[in-house]
Amino acid sequence: GGSGGFEESNEEADELAQAIKLSLLSSSDAAAEPAPPPNAPPPTGAAGGPAEGVAAGGGDAEAELHFVTECFFLCLRALHVGVLPAMRRCERLLLELHRKVRAPPPEGGAAAFDAHLHAIKEAGQGKAQAAVLAYRLLLDGPRLQPLLLRFCGLAGAWLEHLCADSAAAADACAALPASTLTDVFALLVLFARKDPQALVASEVAAPLVSRCACRWVGRQALASSPFVRFTAAELLETLVQMDEHAARLAGSRLRGVAGPLVGLIDAEAASEVQLPLLSLYVELGLHTNAAAVSDKNGDRFRIMSVLRALWQQPQPWRALQAAAAASLEPGGGGDGGAAFGEFAETLVKEAVFLLADALGRLADVHTRQEEMPASVRRGDKAASLPAPPPASAADKEKEAAWAALSGKERQAREARLEQCRRTAKGFLQLARSSLAALLFLTDEAGVCSAFASHPSRASKLAAMLVEFLRKLCDVKAREGLRVDQPDKLGWHPKKMLSDTAQLLLHAASRVPAFVQTLAACDNLDVPLLHTAADILEHKCKDHFPPLEVQALRRLLPRGVGARLGLREEPVCGAVDVVPV
């Protein structure tokens, strides 16, 4: 069903959607007719009786919708104000319950479940557990869930029929509330998280994802708000994340193999949705969501997750290669080339901002931790960590100062530290994602050329690489980034430095002229490049092989160093003073 339209997989929904469309059209035409004179006889229908759809009263013509149309819009409204809020609240309560009380093993038996219920009551979560049970009884009925999926299929088919007439589609979509579109995708998101197998088994799922959600990502003329169209992208991201979660639980490390949920996106739809996703990635940073609080960086991270999944498939990857090549043509290469060019520049600039934000948050964590004694910073897992060195005089002073604080003040400081840790972890995840995407894209010669040979993009990429190397290798900057348990924050400086150097090698080896672009950077610090090579050679052997170090050293005299008259040899003693 994924390769065909709605009419191939859900004929009943298609017929109802056409009936609703005809009902709206006939009602609109009837409302537009002039009112009859007050004393004129009522109009007659085909059978000689009063005509349906027109009510004369006081000279005003009012449209009457058909019964099936009224039921359809009533169901849409019930979904918006009743079913969706209940499903969201049930999911939120269930997640909160699982965070506070560990779920029993499935094979535990009745005694384990009784102990689990007792633990829930002891934790003060009895009312939350009762509310979850009530919601599950209401929403998980064997008849309600299939009906909800079938109604989503009907709504998706109607939306596609509504857009079939391009002349009237804009006016029709402008008259509809945004929830008409977003509620369908939101319901599918909840189904994908709650019961992915039922969603895959549904006959309406594949056409809804491939023909409705993927198309609406790019329908900017019909849905001008990028946040409305992002709900369709959010559905695609949920499918990707649920497949990855299932693969992790199964212990699978396969790359490039689409899971059952991502399989709902057929090859044609995956190729077509790629350019709209690139444009939406850029567009989200240019608007502010007035209807709700949104996170631009988080939304872009979700889009990147979808793109990375699509790039594992041959047909979408070929489409991306074509768009990258088109971006180098005079005039931008049409819509595809322009979309890729804007995405490439945004990705590079975003990586610089995200790294700066991430390191700034790490510095905040460092500052907060320095206010606390080592025993407090190590937390509840202190027993499983290596024994700390003997306490110094400074540590004893911190212990005394900490003990002098009130309990409320200590809790406030610990809460501020935890907040800084969460923020730093989030920004580091975003920075790693952007760097990994650049590293993946530039591994292919054609796509790399679109980054490293285009004048504007090449200069931005070179400035980004220099900035990354400066922040990761500068001794003074690194002193303020020493934090306890960096792995828990996702702070892996050796890996990030290795990826940055690998990105530099990708660009320089595939586009030799990029070395001259790098040499022309205003923020270039050539001794720092030698320092980076030293660190990579002696400290990052697990991430950066010796052959790559040799290739990096060859770039320095050939391009940057030779142009500026610098020697090829590394800076003496640099390794001893740079902490990595």
C-alpha positions in Angstrom: 0.0 0.0 0.0 2.9 2.4 0.5 3.5 2.9 -3.2 0.0 3.7 -4.2 -2.5 6.4 -3.3 -5.4 6.3 -0.9 -7.7 4.8 -3.5 -5.6 1.7 -3.8 -5.4 0.8 -0.1 -8.5 2.4 1.4 -11.4 2.6 -1.1 -14.0 3.3 1.6 -12.1 6.3 3.0 -11.6 7.6 -0.6 -15.3 7.4 -1.3 -16.2 9.2 1.9 -13.6 11.9 1.3 -15.0 12.5 -2.2 -18.5 12.8 -0.7 -17.4 15.3 1.9 -15.6 17.3 -0.8 -18.7 17.3 -3.0 -20.9 18.2 -0.1 -18.7 21.3 0.7 -18.7 22.3 -3.0 -22.4 22.0 -3.4 -23.0 23.9 -0.1 -20.6 26.7 -1.2 -22.4 27.0 -4.6 -25.8 27.0 -2.9 -24.7 29.7 -0.5 -23.4 31.8 -3.4 -26.8 31.8 -5.3 -29.0 34.9 -4.9 -31.9 34.6 -2.5 -35.4 34.1 -4.2 -38.1 36.7 -3.9 -40.1 36.5 -0.7 -43.3 35.3 -2.4 -41.7 33.0 -4.9 -42.4 29.3 -4.7 -39.7 27.1 -3.2 -37.3 25.6 -5.6 -37.8 22.0 -6.5 -35.3 19.1 -6.7 -35.0 16.3 -9.2 -38.0 14.5 -7.7 -40.2 17.5 -7.6 -39.9 18.2 -3.9 -38.1 20.9 -2.1 -34.4 21.2 -3.0 -31.9 20.0 -0.3 -29.1 22.4 0.8 -30.9 25.7 0.5 -33.0 27.3 3.3 -34.9 30.5 2.4 -35.6 32.8 5.3 -35.8 36.5 5.4 -33.9 36.7 2.0 -30.7 35.0 3.4 -29.3 31.9 1.9 -27.6 29.5 4.3 -25.7 26.4 3.4 -26.7 23.1 4.9 -24.0 20.4 5.0 -24.8 16.8 4.2 -25.1 14.4 7.2 -21.8 12.6 6.4 -20.0 16.0 6.3 -21.4 17.1 9.6 -20.4 13.8 11.2 -16.9 14.2 9.8 -16.3 17.6 11.3 -17.9 16.6 14.6 -15.4 13.7 14.8 -12.5 16.1 14.0 -13.6 18.4 16.8 -14.1 15.4 19.2 -10.6 14.2 18.3 -9.2 17.7 19.1 -10.9 18.4 22.4 -11.4 14.9 23.7 -9.3 12.0 22.4 -6.0 13.7 21.8 -5.8 15.5 25.2 -6.7 12.2 27.0 -4.0 10.3 25.1 -1.4 12.9 25.8 -2.3 13.1 29.5 -2.2 9.3 29.8 1.2 9.1 28.2 2.6 11.9 30.4 1.2 10.2 33.6 2.6 6.9 32.6 6.1 8.3 31.9 6.1 10.1 35.2 5.0 6.9 37.0 7.8 4.9 35.4 10.4 7.5 36.4 9.3 7.4 40.0 8.6 3.7 40.4 10.5 0.9 38.6 8.2 -1.4 36.6 8.2 -5.1 37.6 9.6 -7.7 35.2 6.9 -9.3 33.0 7.8 -12.8 34.3 7.5 -11.7 37.9 4.1 -13.1 38.5 1.2 -12.0 40.8 3.5 -11.5 43.8 5.7 -9.1 41.9 2.8 -7.1 40.7 1.3 -6.9 44.2 4.7 -5.6 45.4 4.8 -3.1 42.6 1.3 -1.8 43.4 2.4 -1.4 47.1 5.5 0.5 46.0 3.3 2.8 43.9 1.1 3.6 46.9 4.1 4.1 49.2 5.6 6.6 46.7 2.4 8.6 46.8 1.5 7.8 43.2 -1.8 5.9 43.9 -4.0 8.6 42.3 -1.7 8.8 39.2 -1.8 5.0 38.8 -5.6 5.0 39.1 -5.8 7.8 36.5 -3.6 5.9 34.1 -5.7 2.8 34.5 -8.9 4.8 33.8 -7.3 6.4 30.7 -6.1 3.0 29.4 -9.5 1.4 29.9 -11.0 4.3 27.9 -8.5 4.6 25.1 -7.2 1.0 24.6 -10.4 -0.6 23.7 -10.2 -3.2 20.9 -12.7 -1.3 18.7 -11.7 2.3 19.4 -8.1 2.1 18.2 -8.8 0.6 14.8 -11.6 3.2 14.4 -9.3 6.0 15.2 -6.8 4.8 12.6 -9.5 4.5 10.0 -10.7 8.0 10.7 -7.1 9.2 10.3 -7.2 7.5 6.9 -10.4 9.3 6.0 -9.1 12.7 7.1 -5.9 12.2 5.2 -7.8 11.2 2.1 -10.0 14.2 2.4 -7.0 16.5 2.8 -5.4 15.1 -0.3 -8.7 15.5 -2.3 -8.9 19.1 -1.0 -5.5 19.8 -2.4 -6.1 18.2 -5.7 -7.8 21.4 -7.1 -4.9 23.8 -6.9 -7.1 26.8 -7.7 -9.4 26.3 -4.7 -6.9 24.6 -2.3 -5.4 27.8 -0.9 -8.7 29.4 0.0 -10.0 26.1 1.4 -6.9 25.5 3.6 -7.0 29.2 4.8 -10.5 28.6 6.1 -9.5 25.5 8.1 -8.1 25.6 11.6 -4.5 24.3 11.8 -5.6 21.5 14.1 -7.5 19.9 11.2 -4.1 19.0 9.8 -1.9 18.7 12.9 -4.3 16.5 14.9 -4.0 13.7 12.3 -0.3 13.7 12.5 -0.3 14.1 16.3 -2.6 11.0 16.6 -0.2 9.0 14.5 2.7 10.1 16.6 1.0 8.8 19.8 0.1 5.5 18.1 3.7 5.1 16.9 5.0 5.5 20.5 2.2 3.4 22.2 1.6 0.6 19.7 4.0 0.6 16.7 3.0 -2.9 15.6 -0.6 -1.9 15.3 0.4 1.1 13.3 2.5 -0.9 10.9 -0.3 -3.5 10.5 -2.9 -0.8 9.6 -3.7 -0.5 5.9 -4.1 3.3 6.2 -0.6 3.9 7.7 1.6 3.7 4.6 -0.5 6.0 2.4 -1.0 8.4 5.4 2.8 8.6 5.9 4.0 8.5 2.3 1.3 10.4 0.6 -0.1 12.8 3.2 2.6 13.6 5.8 5.5 13.7 3.3 3.7 15.9 0.9 2.5 18.4 3.6 6.1 19.0 4.7 6.6 20.9 1.5 3.2 22.5 1.0 4.3 26.0 2.0 1.7 27.7 -0.2 -1.1 25.9 1.7 0.4 26.0 5.2 2.5 29.1 5.5 3.5 28.5 9.1 6.6 26.2 9.3 5.5 25.0 12.7 2.3 23.5 11.2 4.3 21.7 8.6 6.8 20.6 11.2 4.1 18.4 12.8 4.4 16.2 9.7 8.2 16.1 10.0 7.7 15.3 13.7 5.7 12.2 12.7 8.6 11.1 10.4 11.1 11.7 13.3 9.0 9.6 15.7 9.0 6.7 13.2 12.8 6.9 13.0 13.3 7.1 16.7 11.0 4.2 17.5 12.8 2.0 15.0 16.2 3.0 16.5 14.9 2.3 20.0 13.6 -1.1 19.0 17.0 -1.9 17.3 18.8 -0.9 20.5 16.6 -3.2 22.6 17.2 -6.0 20.2 21.0 -5.4 20.3 21.0 -4.7 16.5 23.9 -2.5 15.2 22.8 -2.6 11.5 23.2 0.6 9.7 21.3 1.5 6.5 18.5 -1.0 7.1 15.1 0.7 7.5 12.9 -0.6 10.3 9.2 -1.4 10.0 8.1 2.1 10.9 10.5 3.9 8.5 9.4 1.3 5.9 6.1 3.1 5.9 7.9 5.8 3.8 8.3 4.4 0.4 11.3 5.2 -1.8 9.5 7.8 -3.9 8.1 9.7 -1.0 11.6 9.6 0.8 13.1 11.2 -2.3 10.4 13.8 -2.7 10.3 14.9 1.0 14.1 15.4 1.2 14.2 18.9 -0.3 11.2 20.2 1.7 12.9 18.9 4.9 16.1 20.8 3.9 14.1 24.0 3.4 12.1 23.5 6.6 15.4 23.1 8.5 16.4 26.6 7.4 12.9 28.1 7.8 12.5 27.1 11.4 15.3 29.4 12.4 13.7 32.4 10.7 10.3 32.4 12.5 9.0 32.6 16.0 6.2 30.3 17.1 3.6 32.6 18.6 1.2 29.8 19.4 3.5 27.7 21.6 6.9 27.5 23.1 9.3 25.9 20.7 13.0 25.0 20.5 14.6 25.9 17.2 17.6 23.8 17.9 15.6 20.8 19.1 13.3 20.9 16.0 16.3 21.1 13.7 17.8 18.1 15.5 14.7 16.1 14.8 14.7 17.0 11.2 18.4 16.0 11.0 17.4 12.6 12.5 15.0 12.0 9.6 17.5 13.2 7.0 20.2 10.8 8.3 17.7 7.9 8.1 16.7 8.8 4.6 20.4 9.2 3.5 20.9 5.5 4.3 18.6 4.6 1.4 20.0 4.6 -2.2 17.3 6.6 -4.0 17.1 9.5 -1.5 20.9 9.7 -1.4 21.1 9.9 -5.2 18.5 12.7 -5.0 20.7 14.6 -2.5 23.7 14.2 -4.7 21.8 15.7 -7.6 20.7 18.6 -5.5 24.3 19.2 -4.3 25.6 19.2 -7.8 22.9 21.6 -8.9 23.8 24.0 -6.2 27.2 24.6 -7.9 25.6 25.5 -11.2 25.3 29.2 -12.3 22.1 30.7 -10.9 21.8 28.1 -8.1 20.5 25.2 -10.1 16.8 25.7 -9.5 14.8 24.9 -6.4 16.8 21.8 -5.6 20.1 23.5 -5.8 18.9 26.5 -3.9 17.4 24.4 -1.1 20.6 22.4 -0.7 22.8 25.6 -0.7 20.8 27.3 2.0 20.8 24.1 4.1 24.5 23.7 3.7 25.3 27.3 4.8 22.8 27.0 7.7 24.3 23.7 8.9 27.8 25.2 9.0 26.8 28.4 10.8 24.6 26.4 13.2 27.5 24.1 14.2 29.6 27.1 15.3 26.9 28.6 17.4 26.0 25.2 19.0 29.6 24.5 19.9 30.0 28.0 21.5 26.8 27.5 23.4 27.8 24.0 24.5 31.2 25.1 25.8 29.7 28.0 27.5 27.3 25.7 29.4 30.2 23.4 30.2 32.0 26.4 31.7 28.9 27.0 33.8 29.0 23.4 35.0 32.7 23.8 35.9 31.9 27.0 37.9 29.0 25.4 39.8 31.1 22.3 40.6 34.0 24.4 41.9 31.6 25.8 44.5 31.1 22.3 45.9 33.3 19.9 47.7 34.4 16.8 45.8 32.2 14.4 47.9 29.1 16.4 46.8 30.0 16.6 43.2 30.6 12.8 43.0 26.9 12.3 44.0 25.2 9.0 44.9 27.5 6.9 42.8 30.7 7.9 44.7 31.1 4.3 45.9 31.5 3.0 42.4 33.9 5.7 41.3 37.7 5.6 41.8 38.9 6.8 45.1 39.6 10.5 45.1 43.1 11.8 46.0 43.7 13.0 49.6 41.9 16.2 50.4 43.9 19.3 50.0 43.7 22.5 52.0 41.4 24.0 49.4 39.1 21.0 49.5 38.9 21.2 53.3 37.9 24.8 53.0 35.1 23.9 50.5 33.9 21.2 52.9 33.7 23.7 55.8 32.0 26.3 53.6 29.5 23.8 52.4 28.7 22.5 55.8 28.1 26.1 57.0 25.3 26.5 54.4 21.7 25.9 55.3 20.0 22.8 53.9 17.8 24.9 51.7 20.8 26.7 50.2 22.6 23.5 49.5 19.6 22.1 47.7 19.3 25.2 45.6 22.9 25.0 44.5 22.6 21.3 43.7 19.5 22.1 41.7 21.3 24.9 39.7 24.1 22.5 39.0 21.7 19.8 37.7 20.0 22.4 35.5 23.4 23.4 34.1 24.3 19.8 33.4 21.1 19.1 31.6 21.5 22.2 29.4 25.1 21.4 28.6 24.3 17.9 27.7 21.6 19.1 25.3 23.8 21.6 23.5 26.6 19.1 23.3 24.3 16.6 21.7 23.2 19.2 19.1 26.8 20.2 18.4 27.8 16.5 17.9 24.9 16.0 15.6 25.8 18.9 13.4 29.4 17.9 13.2 28.5 14.2 12.5 26.2 15.4 9.6 28.9 17.4 8.1 31.4 14.6 8.4 28.9 12.2 6.8 28.0 14.5 3.9 31.6 15.4 3.0 32.6 11.8 2.9 31.2 11.7 -0.6 33.2 13.6 -3.2 30.3 15.3 -5.0 28.6 16.5 -1.9 31.9 17.6 -0.4 32.6 19.7 -3.4 29.3 21.5 -2.9 30.6 22.5 0.5 34.3 23.1 -0.1 34.4 24.6 -3.7 31.5 27.1 -3.5 33.1 30.4 -2.4 30.6 31.4 0.2 30.2 27.9 1.8 33.9 27.1 1.6 34.8 30.3 3.5 32.2 29.5 6.2 33.4 25.9 6.5 37.0 27.0 6.8 36.1 29.5 9.5 34.1 26.9 11.3 37.0 24.4 11.3 39.5 27.0 12.6 37.0 28.0 15.4 36.5 24.3 16.4 40.2 23.7 16.5 40.9 26.9 18.5 38.2 26.1 21.1 39.2 22.4 21.5 43.0 23.0 21.6 43.5 26.3 23.4 45.0 25.6 26.8 43.4 28.5 28.6 39.9 27.7 27.2 40.2 24.1 28.1 41.1 24.8 31.8 37.6 26.1 32.3 36.0 23.0 30.8 37.2 20.4 33.3 34.0 18.8 34.7 33.4 15.7 36.8 32.0 12.6 34.9 32.2 14.2 31.5 30.9 11.0 29.8 27.5 11.5 31.5 27.3 14.9 29.8 28.4 13.6 26.4 31.6 15.6 26.5 34.2 13.7 24.5 36.8 16.3 23.5 39.1 13.7 21.9 36.4 12.4 19.6 35.2 15.9 18.7 38.7 17.0 17.9 39.2 13.9 15.8 36.0 14.5 13.9 36.9 18.1 13.2 40.3 17.1 11.8 38.7 14.4 9.7 36.3 17.0 8.3 39.3 19.1 7.4 40.9 16.2 5.6 37.7 15.5 3.7 37.5 19.0 2.4 41.2 19.4 1.6 41.6 16.0 -0.1 38.5 16.2 -2.3 38.9 19.9 -3.1 42.6 20.8 -3.0 41.9 24.5 -3.4 40.2 24.5 0.0 43.6 24.6 1.7 44.1 28.1 0.2 40.6 29.1 1.5 41.7 27.9 4.9 44.9 29.9 4.7 42.9 33.1 4.0 40.8 32.8 7.2 41.0 35.9 9.4 40.9 33.8 12.6 43.6 31.3 11.5 46.3 30.5 14.0 48.8 28.3 12.2 50.8 27.2 15.4 47.5 26.0 16.7 47.1 23.7 13.7 50.5 22.2 14.6 49.4 21.8 18.2 46.2 20.1 17.0 48.3 17.6 14.9 50.5 16.9 18.0 47.4 16.2 20.2 45.9 14.0 17.6 49.1 12.0 17.2 49.8 11.4 20.8 46.4 11.7 22.6 43.8 10.6 20.1 45.2 7.3 18.6 41.9 5.5 19.2 40.0 8.0 17.1 42.6 9.3 14.7 44.9 6.7 13.0 48.6 7.6 12.4 48.0 7.6 8.6 45.5 10.4 9.1 47.9 12.3 11.2 50.5 12.1 8.4 48.0 13.3 5.9 47.1 16.3 8.2 50.8 17.2 8.6 51.3 17.1 4.8 48.6 19.7 4.4 50.3 22.2 6.6 53.5 22.8 4.5 51.7 22.3 1.3 49.1 25.0 1.9 48.8 27.0 5.1 52.4 26.8 6.4 54.2 27.3 3.1 52.0 30.3 2.3 52.8 32.0 5.6 56.5 30.9 5.6 56.2 28.6 8.6 58.1 25.5 9.3 56.7 22.0 8.9 57.9 20.7 12.3 55.4 20.7 15.2 55.6 23.1 18.0 58.0 21.7 20.7 56.5 20.7 24.0 52.9 21.5 22.9 51.7 18.0 23.9 52.9 18.4 27.4 50.9 21.5 28.2 47.6 20.8 26.4 45.2 18.8 28.6 42.9 16.6 26.5 
